[in-house]
Amino acid sequence: MSQAQPIFTKTKLYGLDPDLDYCDESTGQIYGGDELMEAGYYDSVMKRDFTSEVKYLIAL
């Protein structure tokens, strides 16, 4: 079921404040609100079956 070479996917968020920055709690990476809504971010590559991921973003 899991693929050897998965396709890279992006997630775009909505309802954020485009003027604020957001910090990913797990990595410390900082994104702009406008960036997350317009360009999105690349999803992590999952190499196992039936896995999921939750991202927690904190407005700065």
URZIUR-V702782 format. One record per pair of residues at least 24 apart in sequence whose ideal C-beta (glycine too) atoms are under 7 Angstrom apart, sorted by the first residue. I is the first residue (numbers start at 1). J is the second residue. D is the distance in Angstrom with one decimal. If there is no record, write none. Layout:
I|J|D + I|J|D
This chain:
1|49|4.8 + 2|47|6.4 + 2|48|6.2 + 2|49|5.2 + 6|45|5.6 + 8|42|5.8 + 9|43|4.8 + 10|40|4.2 + 10|41|6.6 + 10|42|5.6 + 10|43|6.8 + 11|40|5.3 + 11|41|6.2 + 11|43|5.7 + 12|37|6.3 + 12|40|3.8 + 13|37|5.8 + 17|59|7.0 + 20|59|5.0 + 20|60|6.6 + 21|60|4.6 + 22|57|4.3 + 22|58|6.6 + 22|59|5.7 + 22|60|6.8 + 23|57|6.7 + 23|58|5.0 + 23|60|5.7 + 24|55|6.0 + 24|57|5.9 + 25|56|4.3 + 25|58|6.2
